[in-house]
Amino acid sequence: MFEKLGKTPPAFLTDGLGSRVMYFVALTLWATLMQNMITATGAFELYLNDNLLFSKLEKDRLPNIDEVFHTLNSFLI
């Protein structure tokens, strides 16, 4: 992509961090951080426009991915 733009890729992409393993590790750490932030506050709410689709505070649990997709699909159809 950078070559098509006539630019040199940033060093962090070419100096080892460009490997799939490093990206996987970074993504895993980021996902863990997000999960910890969500569960630490005790609040997780999913909105579409101004409509509340899911509230952890109401249900006392986090939604699973299937539940999120099902809720979004049923609301958008």
Secondary structure by P-SEA (a helix, b strand, c coil): cccccccccccccccccccaaaaaaaaaaaaaaaaaaaaaacbbbbbcccccccccccccccccaaaaaaaaaaaac
